Every structure is written in structure tokens, then in C-alpha cells.
């Protein structure tokens, strides 16, 4: 569960090696983007798109 992750290595429940290491992310406005997990979550550079309380 994303809210328990403290590092990118903690995201072990995600099948990050499938589909060339990417997944489809659907956004509230209806668009979809094909991204790597590290593009959505990487605490080393303060990136966390899984936690709405951290949204800009």
C-alpha cells in the first residue's frame, strides 16, 4: 500500500517489471499517461503522487 512506502525499494507489491517497466495511470480529468513507478514515487527527490496530502 502506497501510504506505507518509505523508499522506492519498499514498493515491492507493484509488478514493476511488466509492460517494459511502465503502467497506465488514469487521472481525474480523464487523461491517461504511461509512466514508470519511479516517475510517480521517489522519496529521494521528494516525489510522491500516491499521497493526496502532498499534492502541490
C-alpha positions in Angstrom: 0.0 0.0 0.0 1.5 3.3 -1.1 1.0 5.2 2.1 3.3 2.8 3.9 6.2 3.1 1.5 9.3 5.0 2.7 11.6 4.3 -0.2 11.2 3.1 -3.8 12.5 -0.3 -2.8 9.5 -0.7 -0.4 7.1 -0.7 -3.4 7.6 -4.5 -3.8 3.9 -5.2 -4.3 4.0 -3.5 -7.6 4.7 -5.6 -10.7 7.2 -3.0 -12.0 8.9 -5.4 -14.4 5.9 -5.9 -16.6 5.0 -3.9 -19.7 8.5 -2.5 -20.1 8.5 -1.3 -16.5 5.6 1.0 -17.0 1.9 1.2 -16.1 -1.1 3.2 -17.2 -2.1 6.0 -14.7 -5.6 7.4 -15.1 -6.2 11.0 -13.9 -9.3 12.7 -12.6 -9.6 14.8 -15.7 -9.9 11.7 -17.8 -6.4 11.5 -19.4 -4.1 8.6 -19.1 -0.3 8.6 -19.0 2.1 5.6 -19.4 4.8 6.0 -16.6 7.4 4.2 -14.7 6.8 3.8 -10.9 9.9 6.0 -10.2 8.1 8.8 -12.1 5.3 8.7 -9.6 7.1 7.8 -6.4 10.7 8.5 -5.3 11.2 9.9 -1.8 14.9 10.6 -2.5 13.8 13.6 -4.6 10.5 14.3 -2.7 8.2 12.9 -5.4 5.0 11.2 -4.1 2.0 11.2 -6.4 0.3 8.5 -4.4 -0.4 10.6 -1.3 -3.0 13.4 -2.0 -2.0 15.3 1.1 1.4 16.0 -0.6 -0.1 17.4 -3.8 1.1 20.9 -4.8 
